[in-house]
Amino acid sequence: MKPFMNRDFLLETETAKHLFHDYAEHQPLVDYHCHIPPREIYENHRFHNLTEVWLGGRNPDGSYFGDHYKWRVMRSNGTPEAYVTGDKPAYERYLKFVDALEMAIGNPMYHWCNLELRQFFGYDKPLTPANAEEAWNFCNDKLQNDPSLTVRGIIEKANVAMIGTTDDPIDTLEWHEKIAADPSVKAKVYPSFRPDKSINISKPGFADYIAALAKSVGKDALPTLDDVCAALVERLEFFKKLGCRASDHGLDYIPFRPAGKEQADSAYRKALRGEALTTEEAEAYQTVNGAHTAMVLAAYLAGKEIVRDCMNDNVISGFLNKALFTEIIPTLDLPETELRNFAASVMERFNNPYIDHRLLDIALNSTAKWKARVLPSVTEYVKRKGTLPKCLTFSFAAYIAFYQGGHARDDDWILDFFKAHARDDSQSITRAVAENQRMWDGALSEIPGFAEAVAADLERIQKAGAYQAMAETLSL
């Protein structure tokens, strides 16, 4: 009879076995979403038992850590919360989990747990209530004595090359600094920016969290929405210095609510006072916009450094106005009054005299931003109007010029692509970029006349400069 979950588990064909065992199996892992506390990595923590590994426990500050997927299995089985995230004895919590796990055959959790027992502990029997005590004793002995089953040992055993921990903007990152200075830590350990608590304005503790965020940037309070945004940018810059390259947002859903700045600020102040918000007020605060992306790269090439300088320039602000009011808004199915009020609030925020939005910072990872924020407007505009949106099309030419000129910060493969095409003429590089399936999933090649129009805009940028080319676009 075939052994339970042997080395060929899920590998049903010889080709699958060949590809996995001969190529994939020994490749290093990039664990970009990890819940191991960085302190435990630095201190090379040794777990006491399976419950601590699987279900977690209390942090020194009273909060709870653990695998919420396993908690969900227990809750789905009707397990009392005292055994899930409560203070029941470790062995009793473990037994309740085993009871629930047996009911989850066919669920990936069942496979994960049994694979962990086999790969890390060498225990190859299916875990059931009948052998739960045997597995507990067997695995706990290894956890307490096997040098390869400390936190670092487990990381090395799994061949993990890079770990992205889950970190709040107010975290000090002191353990990341210590890890970076310790050559004995073999894996790269970087923070990941998780600003959920600054976004979830309707959830309990929001006001207390904002007070802690203010303290993290050396301020007594953050009285306005702009102050919150500035604080988050400051913290992100700090995270970036310690290698942060990812952000993780735990949102219940993706909110969107066109609203003026005054409405969003009103909702924010109301939340700070501890008052309940309506759904409309909460979404007004949460809404973010992508209007920066259409303007930023061309503005930088035109010699600007911060957004406010762009808004004080008639050509660049006119370009943004035209893009926003005549090319983006017409593609959205919302009441015109709401859309125009929202657009006006965006312009007002860009004009804020107290915040320096640096263009190069906004331009980070512009490939993904243009694809997510501008491309949908381009395709919808063409669908509705039967012609190309001139400003948004120009923004893609500016994107190519910006990247071809070596200004960009983006994924290595994207930068390598542009280096390989650094000497291409305007038509050749436009065609190469537009036809790049990995960047755009084929969406650009389906837009009639787009590549030709972009190449013409790019040639104007190269010959006359971005500023003059932008001015000419306004008159078209």
Contacts in CASP RR format, 6 or more apart in sequence:
PFRMAT RR
TARGET T0000
AUTHOR 0000-0000-0000
METHOD contacts of the structure
MODEL  1
MKPFMNRDFLLETETAKHLFHDYAEHQPLVDYHCHIPPREIYENHRFHNL
TEVWLGGRNPDGSYFGDHYKWRVMRSNGTPEAYVTGDKPAYERYLKFVDA
LEMAIGNPMYHWCNLELRQFFGYDKPLTPANAEEAWNFCNDKLQNDPSLT
VRGIIEKANVAMIGTTDDPIDTLEWHEKIAADPSVKAKVYPSFRPDKSIN
ISKPGFADYIAALAKSVGKDALPTLDDVCAALVERLEFFKKLGCRASDHG
LDYIPFRPAGKEQADSAYRKALRGEALTTEEAEAYQTVNGAHTAMVLAAY
LAGKEIVRDCMNDNVISGFLNKALFTEIIPTLDLPETELRNFAASVMERF
NNPYIDHRLLDIALNSTAKWKARVLPSVTEYVKRKGTLPKCLTFSFAAYI
AFYQGGHARDDDWILDFFKAHARDDSQSITRAVAENQRMWDGALSEIPGF
AEAVAADLERIQKAGAYQAMAETLSL
3 124 0 8 1.000
4 114 0 8 1.000
4 124 0 8 1.000
4 125 0 8 1.000
4 126 0 8 1.000
5 111 0 8 1.000
5 114 0 8 1.000
5 115 0 8 1.000
5 118 0 8 1.000
5 124 0 8 1.000
5 126 0 8 1.000
7 21 0 8 1.000
8 17 0 8 1.000
9 111 0 8 1.000
9 115 0 8 1.000
11 17 0 8 1.000
11 20 0 8 1.000
26 159 0 8 1.000
27 159 0 8 1.000
28 159 0 8 1.000
28 160 0 8 1.000
28 161 0 8 1.000
28 162 0 8 1.000
29 158 0 8 1.000
29 159 0 8 1.000
29 160 0 8 1.000
29 161 0 8 1.000
29 162 0 8 1.000
30 160 0 8 1.000
30 161 0 8 1.000
30 162 0 8 1.000
31 160 0 8 1.000
31 162 0 8 1.000
31 163 0 8 1.000
31 164 0 8 1.000
32 162 0 8 1.000
32 164 0 8 1.000
32 192 0 8 1.000
32 246 0 8 1.000
33 164 0 8 1.000
33 166 0 8 1.000
33 192 0 8 1.000
33 248 0 8 1.000
34 163 0 8 1.000
34 164 0 8 1.000
34 165 0 8 1.000
34 166 0 8 1.000
35 65 0 8 1.000
35 66 0 8 1.000
35 67 0 8 1.000
35 165 0 8 1.000
35 166 0 8 1.000
36 151 0 8 1.000
36 155 0 8 1.000
36 163 0 8 1.000
36 165 0 8 1.000
37 59 0 8 1.000
37 65 0 8 1.000
37 165 0 8 1.000
37 175 0 8 1.000
38 165 0 8 1.000
38 167 0 8 1.000
38 173 0 8 1.000
38 175 0 8 1.000
38 176 0 8 1.000
38 179 0 8 1.000
38 189 0 8 1.000
38 191 0 8 1.000
39 45 0 8 1.000
39 175 0 8 1.000
40 151 0 8 1.000
41 151 0 8 1.000
41 152 0 8 1.000
41 155 0 8 1.000
41 163 0 8 1.000
41 175 0 8 1.000
41 179 0 8 1.000
41 185 0 8 1.000
41 187 0 8 1.000
41 189 0 8 1.000
42 175 0 8 1.000
42 178 0 8 1.000
42 179 0 8 1.000
42 182 0 8 1.000
42 185 0 8 1.000
43 151 0 8 1.000
44 150 0 8 1.000
44 151 0 8 1.000
44 152 0 8 1.000
44 153 0 8 1.000
45 150 0 8 1.000
45 151 0 8 1.000
46 143 0 8 1.000
46 144 0 8 1.000
46 149 0 8 1.000
46 150 0 8 1.000
46 151 0 8 1.000
47 53 0 8 1.000
47 143 0 8 1.000
47 149 0 8 1.000
47 151 0 8 1.000
48 90 0 8 1.000
48 140 0 8 1.000
48 143 0 8 1.000
48 144 0 8 1.000
49 90 0 8 1.000
49 91 0 8 1.000
49 94 0 8 1.000
49 136 0 8 1.000
49 140 0 8 1.000
49 143 0 8 1.000
50 94 0 8 1.000
50 135 0 8 1.000
50 136 0 8 1.000
50 139 0 8 1.000
50 140 0 8 1.000
50 143 0 8 1.000
51 90 0 8 1.000
51 91 0 8 1.000
51 93 0 8 1.000
51 94 0 8 1.000
51 97 0 8 1.000
52 90 0 8 1.000
53 143 0 8 1.000
54 67 0 8 1.000
54 70 0 8 1.000
54 94 0 8 1.000
54 97 0 8 1.000
54 113 0 8 1.000
55 66 0 8 1.000
55 67 0 8 1.000
55 70 0 8 1.000
55 71 0 8 1.000
55 84 0 8 1.000
55 93 0 8 1.000
55 94 0 8 1.000
55 97 0 8 1.000
56 64 0 8 1.000
56 65 0 8 1.000
56 66 0 8 1.000
56 67 0 8 1.000
57 64 0 8 1.000
57 65 0 8 1.000
57 66 0 8 1.000
57 85 0 8 1.000
58 64 0 8 1.000
58 65 0 8 1.000
58 87 0 8 1.000
59 65 0 8 1.000
64 85 0 8 1.000
64 86 0 8 1.000
69 109 0 8 1.000
70 97 0 8 1.000
70 109 0 8 1.000
70 113 0 8 1.000
71 84 0 8 1.000
71 85 0 8 1.000
73 97 0 8 1.000
73 100 0 8 1.000
73 101 0 8 1.000
73 104 0 8 1.000
73 107 0 8 1.000
73 109 0 8 1.000
74 83 0 8 1.000
74 84 0 8 1.000
74 96 0 8 1.000
74 97 0 8 1.000
74 100 0 8 1.000
75 81 0 8 1.000
75 84 0 8 1.000
76 100 0 8 1.000
77 99 0 8 1.000
77 100 0 8 1.000
77 103 0 8 1.000
78 100 0 8 1.000
79 96 0 8 1.000
79 97 0 8 1.000
79 99 0 8 1.000
79 100 0 8 1.000
82 88 0 8 1.000
83 92 0 8 1.000
83 93 0 8 1.000
83 96 0 8 1.000
83 97 0 8 1.000
84 93 0 8 1.000
84 96 0 8 1.000
86 93 0 8 1.000
91 136 0 8 1.000
94 132 0 8 1.000
94 136 0 8 1.000
95 129 0 8 1.000
95 132 0 8 1.000
98 127 0 8 1.000
98 128 0 8 1.000
98 129 0 8 1.000
98 132 0 8 1.000
99 129 0 8 1.000
101 109 0 8 1.000
101 110 0 8 1.000
101 113 0 8 1.000
101 127 0 8 1.000
102 127 0 8 1.000
102 128 0 8 1.000
102 129 0 8 1.000
104 110 0 8 1.000
113 127 0 8 1.000
114 126 0 8 1.000
114 127 0 8 1.000
117 123 0 8 1.000
117 124 0 8 1.000
117 127 0 8 1.000
117 135 0 8 1.000
117 139 0 8 1.000
118 124 0 8 1.000
120 149 0 8 1.000
120 154 0 8 1.000
120 157 0 8 1.000
121 138 0 8 1.000
121 139 0 8 1.000
121 142 0 8 1.000
121 149 0 8 1.000
123 135 0 8 1.000
123 138 0 8 1.000
123 139 0 8 1.000
125 131 0 8 1.000
125 134 0 8 1.000
125 135 0 8 1.000
127 135 0 8 1.000
142 149 0 8 1.000
143 149 0 8 1.000
147 153 0 8 1.000
148 154 0 8 1.000
148 156 0 8 1.000
148 157 0 8 1.000
149 157 0 8 1.000
152 185 0 8 1.000
152 186 0 8 1.000
152 187 0 8 1.000
155 163 0 8 1.000
155 186 0 8 1.000
155 187 0 8 1.000
156 186 0 8 1.000
156 187 0 8 1.000
160 187 0 8 1.000
161 187 0 8 1.000
161 188 0 8 1.000
162 187 0 8 1.000
162 188 0 8 1.000
162 189 0 8 1.000
162 190 0 8 1.000
163 187 0 8 1.000
163 188 0 8 1.000
163 189 0 8 1.000
163 190 0 8 1.000
164 189 0 8 1.000
164 190 0 8 1.000
164 191 0 8 1.000
164 192 0 8 1.000
164 246 0 8 1.000
165 176 0 8 1.000
165 189 0 8 1.000
165 190 0 8 1.000
165 191 0 8 1.000
165 192 0 8 1.000
166 192 0 8 1.000
166 194 0 8 1.000
166 248 0 8 1.000
167 173 0 8 1.000
167 176 0 8 1.000
167 191 0 8 1.000
167 192 0 8 1.000
167 193 0 8 1.000
167 194 0 8 1.000
167 239 0 8 1.000
167 244 0 8 1.000
168 194 0 8 1.000
168 195 0 8 1.000
168 197 0 8 1.000
169 193 0 8 1.000
169 194 0 8 1.000
169 195 0 8 1.000
169 198 0 8 1.000
169 213 0 8 1.000
169 216 0 8 1.000
169 231 0 8 1.000
169 232 0 8 1.000
169 235 0 8 1.000
169 236 0 8 1.000
169 239 0 8 1.000
170 209 0 8 1.000
170 212 0 8 1.000
170 213 0 8 1.000
170 215 0 8 1.000
170 216 0 8 1.000
170 235 0 8 1.000
171 191 0 8 1.000
173 191 0 8 1.000
173 238 0 8 1.000
173 239 0 8 1.000
173 242 0 8 1.000
176 189 0 8 1.000
176 190 0 8 1.000
176 191 0 8 1.000
176 242 0 8 1.000
177 242 0 8 1.000
179 185 0 8 1.000
179 189 0 8 1.000
180 189 0 8 1.000
180 242 0 8 1.000
190 242 0 8 1.000
190 243 0 8 1.000
190 244 0 8 1.000
190 245 0 8 1.000
190 246 0 8 1.000
191 239 0 8 1.000
191 242 0 8 1.000
191 243 0 8 1.000
191 244 0 8 1.000
192 244 0 8 1.000
192 246 0 8 1.000
192 247 0 8 1.000
192 248 0 8 1.000
193 235 0 8 1.000
193 236 0 8 1.000
193 239 0 8 1.000
193 244 0 8 1.000
193 246 0 8 1.000
193 247 0 8 1.000
193 248 0 8 1.000
194 247 0 8 1.000
194 248 0 8 1.000
194 249 0 8 1.000
194 250 0 8 1.000
195 232 0 8 1.000
195 247 0 8 1.000
195 249 0 8 1.000
196 249 0 8 1.000
196 250 0 8 1.000
196 251 0 8 1.000
197 203 0 8 1.000
197 205 0 8 1.000
197 206 0 8 1.000
197 209 0 8 1.000
198 209 0 8 1.000
198 210 0 8 1.000
198 213 0 8 1.000
198 228 0 8 1.000
198 232 0 8 1.000
199 249 0 8 1.000
199 251 0 8 1.000
199 286 0 8 1.000
200 206 0 8 1.000
200 251 0 8 1.000
201 267 0 8 1.000
201 268 0 8 1.000
201 271 0 8 1.000
201 277 0 8 1.000
201 282 0 8 1.000
201 285 0 8 1.000
201 286 0 8 1.000
202 271 0 8 1.000
202 276 0 8 1.000
202 277 0 8 1.000
202 282 0 8 1.000
206 271 0 8 1.000
206 272 0 8 1.000
206 274 0 8 1.000
207 271 0 8 1.000
207 272 0 8 1.000
207 273 0 8 1.000
207 274 0 8 1.000
210 222 0 8 1.000
210 228 0 8 1.000
210 272 0 8 1.000
211 221 0 8 1.000
213 222 0 8 1.000
213 228 0 8 1.000
213 231 0 8 1.000
213 232 0 8 1.000
213 235 0 8 1.000
214 220 0 8 1.000
214 221 0 8 1.000
214 222 0 8 1.000
214 227 0 8 1.000
214 231 0 8 1.000
216 231 0 8 1.000
216 235 0 8 1.000
217 231 0 8 1.000
217 234 0 8 1.000
217 235 0 8 1.000
219 227 0 8 1.000
219 231 0 8 1.000
221 227 0 8 1.000
222 228 0 8 1.000
222 231 0 8 1.000
223 269 0 8 1.000
224 265 0 8 1.000
224 268 0 8 1.000
225 261 0 8 1.000
225 264 0 8 1.000
225 265 0 8 1.000
225 268 0 8 1.000
225 285 0 8 1.000
226 349 0 8 1.000
226 352 0 8 1.000
226 354 0 8 1.000
226 355 0 8 1.000
228 268 0 8 1.000
229 355 0 8 1.000
230 355 0 8 1.000
233 361 0 8 1.000
236 244 0 8 1.000
255 282 0 8 1.000
255 283 0 8 1.000
255 286 0 8 1.000
255 287 0 8 1.000
256 283 0 8 1.000
256 287 0 8 1.000
257 280 0 8 1.000
257 283 0 8 1.000
257 284 0 8 1.000
257 286 0 8 1.000
257 287 0 8 1.000
258 287 0 8 1.000
258 334 0 8 1.000
258 338 0 8 1.000
258 339 0 8 1.000
258 341 0 8 1.000
258 342 0 8 1.000
259 280 0 8 1.000
259 283 0 8 1.000
259 284 0 8 1.000
259 287 0 8 1.000
259 341 0 8 1.000
259 342 0 8 1.000
259 345 0 8 1.000
260 284 0 8 1.000
260 341 0 8 1.000
260 342 0 8 1.000
260 344 0 8 1.000
260 345 0 8 1.000
260 348 0 8 1.000
261 345 0 8 1.000
261 348 0 8 1.000
261 349 0 8 1.000
262 345 0 8 1.000
263 281 0 8 1.000
263 284 0 8 1.000
264 284 0 8 1.000
264 285 0 8 1.000
264 287 0 8 1.000
264 345 0 8 1.000
266 281 0 8 1.000
267 277 0 8 1.000
267 281 0 8 1.000
267 282 0 8 1.000
267 284 0 8 1.000
267 285 0 8 1.000
268 285 0 8 1.000
270 277 0 8 1.000
270 281 0 8 1.000
271 277 0 8 1.000
271 285 0 8 1.000
277 285 0 8 1.000
287 342 0 8 1.000
289 342 0 8 1.000
289 346 0 8 1.000
290 369 0 8 1.000
290 373 0 8 1.000
290 374 0 8 1.000
291 320 0 8 1.000
291 323 0 8 1.000
291 324 0 8 1.000
291 328 0 8 1.000
291 343 0 8 1.000
291 346 0 8 1.000
291 350 0 8 1.000
292 307 0 8 1.000
292 350 0 8 1.000
292 357 0 8 1.000
292 362 0 8 1.000
293 362 0 8 1.000
293 366 0 8 1.000
293 369 0 8 1.000
293 370 0 8 1.000
293 373 0 8 1.000
293 374 0 8 1.000
293 395 0 8 1.000
294 320 0 8 1.000
294 323 0 8 1.000
294 324 0 8 1.000
294 328 0 8 1.000
294 373 0 8 1.000
294 374 0 8 1.000
294 391 0 8 1.000
294 392 0 8 1.000
294 395 0 8 1.000
295 310 0 8 1.000
295 316 0 8 1.000
295 319 0 8 1.000
295 320 0 8 1.000
295 323 0 8 1.000
295 395 0 8 1.000
296 307 0 8 1.000
296 359 0 8 1.000
296 362 0 8 1.000
296 363 0 8 1.000
296 366 0 8 1.000
297 363 0 8 1.000
297 366 0 8 1.000
297 395 0 8 1.000
297 398 0 8 1.000
297 399 0 8 1.000
297 401 0 8 1.000
297 402 0 8 1.000
298 316 0 8 1.000
298 319 0 8 1.000
298 394 0 8 1.000
298 395 0 8 1.000
298 398 0 8 1.000
298 402 0 8 1.000
298 461 0 8 1.000
298 466 0 8 1.000
298 469 0 8 1.000
298 470 0 8 1.000
299 307 0 8 1.000
299 310 0 8 1.000
299 316 0 8 1.000
299 359 0 8 1.000
299 466 0 8 1.000
300 359 0 8 1.000
300 360 0 8 1.000
300 363 0 8 1.000
300 402 0 8 1.000
300 407 0 8 1.000
301 398 0 8 1.000
301 401 0 8 1.000
301 402 0 8 1.000
301 407 0 8 1.000
301 461 0 8 1.000
301 465 0 8 1.000
301 466 0 8 1.000
301 467 0 8 1.000
302 315 0 8 1.000
302 316 0 8 1.000
302 465 0 8 1.000
302 466 0 8 1.000
302 467 0 8 1.000
302 470 0 8 1.000
303 466 0 8 1.000
303 467 0 8 1.000
304 310 0 8 1.000
304 313 0 8 1.000
304 316 0 8 1.000
304 359 0 8 1.000
305 358 0 8 1.000
305 359 0 8 1.000
305 360 0 8 1.000
306 356 0 8 1.000
306 357 0 8 1.000
306 358 0 8 1.000
306 359 0 8 1.000
307 350 0 8 1.000
307 356 0 8 1.000
307 357 0 8 1.000
307 359 0 8 1.000
307 362 0 8 1.000
308 350 0 8 1.000
308 351 0 8 1.000
308 352 0 8 1.000
308 353 0 8 1.000
308 355 0 8 1.000
308 356 0 8 1.000
308 357 0 8 1.000
310 316 0 8 1.000
310 317 0 8 1.000
310 320 0 8 1.000
310 350 0 8 1.000
310 359 0 8 1.000
311 317 0 8 1.000
311 320 0 8 1.000
311 347 0 8 1.000
311 350 0 8 1.000
311 351 0 8 1.000
315 467 0 8 1.000
315 470 0 8 1.000
315 471 0 8 1.000
315 474 0 8 1.000
316 467 0 8 1.000
316 470 0 8 1.000
317 347 0 8 1.000
318 474 0 8 1.000
319 391 0 8 1.000
319 394 0 8 1.000
319 470 0 8 1.000
319 473 0 8 1.000
319 474 0 8 1.000
320 347 0 8 1.000
320 350 0 8 1.000
321 347 0 8 1.000
322 391 0 8 1.000
322 474 0 8 1.000
323 389 0 8 1.000
323 391 0 8 1.000
323 392 0 8 1.000
323 395 0 8 1.000
324 343 0 8 1.000
324 346 0 8 1.000
324 347 0 8 1.000
325 340 0 8 1.000
325 343 0 8 1.000
326 389 0 8 1.000
326 391 0 8 1.000
327 377 0 8 1.000
327 381 0 8 1.000
327 389 0 8 1.000
327 390 0 8 1.000
327 391 0 8 1.000
327 392 0 8 1.000
328 343 0 8 1.000
328 377 0 8 1.000
328 392 0 8 1.000
329 336 0 8 1.000
329 339 0 8 1.000
329 340 0 8 1.000
329 343 0 8 1.000
330 381 0 8 1.000
330 384 0 8 1.000
330 385 0 8 1.000
331 376 0 8 1.000
331 377 0 8 1.000
331 380 0 8 1.000
331 381 0 8 1.000
331 384 0 8 1.000
332 339 0 8 1.000
350 357 0 8 1.000
360 407 0 8 1.000
360 409 0 8 1.000
363 402 0 8 1.000
363 407 0 8 1.000
363 408 0 8 1.000
363 409 0 8 1.000
364 409 0 8 1.000
364 410 0 8 1.000
365 409 0 8 1.000
365 410 0 8 1.000
365 411 0 8 1.000
366 399 0 8 1.000
366 402 0 8 1.000
366 403 0 8 1.000
366 408 0 8 1.000
366 410 0 8 1.000
367 399 0 8 1.000
367 403 0 8 1.000
367 410 0 8 1.000
367 411 0 8 1.000
367 414 0 8 1.000
367 439 0 8 1.000
370 395 0 8 1.000
370 396 0 8 1.000
370 399 0 8 1.000
371 439 0 8 1.000
371 440 0 8 1.000
371 443 0 8 1.000
374 392 0 8 1.000
374 395 0 8 1.000
374 396 0 8 1.000
375 440 0 8 1.000
375 443 0 8 1.000
375 444 0 8 1.000
377 389 0 8 1.000
377 392 0 8 1.000
378 388 0 8 1.000
378 389 0 8 1.000
378 392 0 8 1.000
378 393 0 8 1.000
378 396 0 8 1.000
378 447 0 8 1.000
378 450 0 8 1.000
379 443 0 8 1.000
379 447 0 8 1.000
381 388 0 8 1.000
381 389 0 8 1.000
381 392 0 8 1.000
382 388 0 8 1.000
382 389 0 8 1.000
382 447 0 8 1.000
382 448 0 8 1.000
388 447 0 8 1.000
388 449 0 8 1.000
388 450 0 8 1.000
388 453 0 8 1.000
390 473 0 8 1.000
390 476 0 8 1.000
391 473 0 8 1.000
393 450 0 8 1.000
393 453 0 8 1.000
393 454 0 8 1.000
393 457 0 8 1.000
394 457 0 8 1.000
394 469 0 8 1.000
394 470 0 8 1.000
394 473 0 8 1.000
396 450 0 8 1.000
396 454 0 8 1.000
396 457 0 8 1.000
397 430 0 8 1.000
397 454 0 8 1.000
397 455 0 8 1.000
397 457 0 8 1.000
397 458 0 8 1.000
397 460 0 8 1.000
397 461 0 8 1.000
397 469 0 8 1.000
398 457 0 8 1.000
398 461 0 8 1.000
398 466 0 8 1.000
400 429 0 8 1.000
400 430 0 8 1.000
400 433 0 8 1.000
400 454 0 8 1.000
400 458 0 8 1.000
401 458 0 8 1.000
401 461 0 8 1.000
401 462 0 8 1.000
401 466 0 8 1.000
402 408 0 8 1.000
403 410 0 8 1.000
403 414 0 8 1.000
403 415 0 8 1.000
403 418 0 8 1.000
404 418 0 8 1.000
404 421 0 8 1.000
404 422 0 8 1.000
404 424 0 8 1.000
404 429 0 8 1.000
405 418 0 8 1.000
405 422 0 8 1.000
406 415 0 8 1.000
406 418 0 8 1.000
408 414 0 8 1.000
408 415 0 8 1.000
408 418 0 8 1.000
413 438 0 8 1.000
414 439 0 8 1.000
417 436 0 8 1.000
421 428 0 8 1.000
421 429 0 8 1.000
421 432 0 8 1.000
421 433 0 8 1.000
424 432 0 8 1.000
426 455 0 8 1.000
426 456 0 8 1.000
426 458 0 8 1.000
426 459 0 8 1.000
426 462 0 8 1.000
427 455 0 8 1.000
427 459 0 8 1.000
429 458 0 8 1.000
430 451 0 8 1.000
430 454 0 8 1.000
430 455 0 8 1.000
430 458 0 8 1.000
431 451 0 8 1.000
431 455 0 8 1.000
433 439 0 8 1.000
434 440 0 8 1.000
434 444 0 8 1.000
434 445 0 8 1.000
434 450 0 8 1.000
434 451 0 8 1.000
434 454 0 8 1.000
435 442 0 8 1.000
435 444 0 8 1.000
435 445 0 8 1.000
435 451 0 8 1.000
444 450 0 8 1.000
444 451 0 8 1.000
445 451 0 8 1.000
457 469 0 8 1.000
457 473 0 8 1.000
460 468 0 8 1.000
460 469 0 8 1.000
460 472 0 8 1.000
461 469 0 8 1.000
464 472 0 8 1.000
END
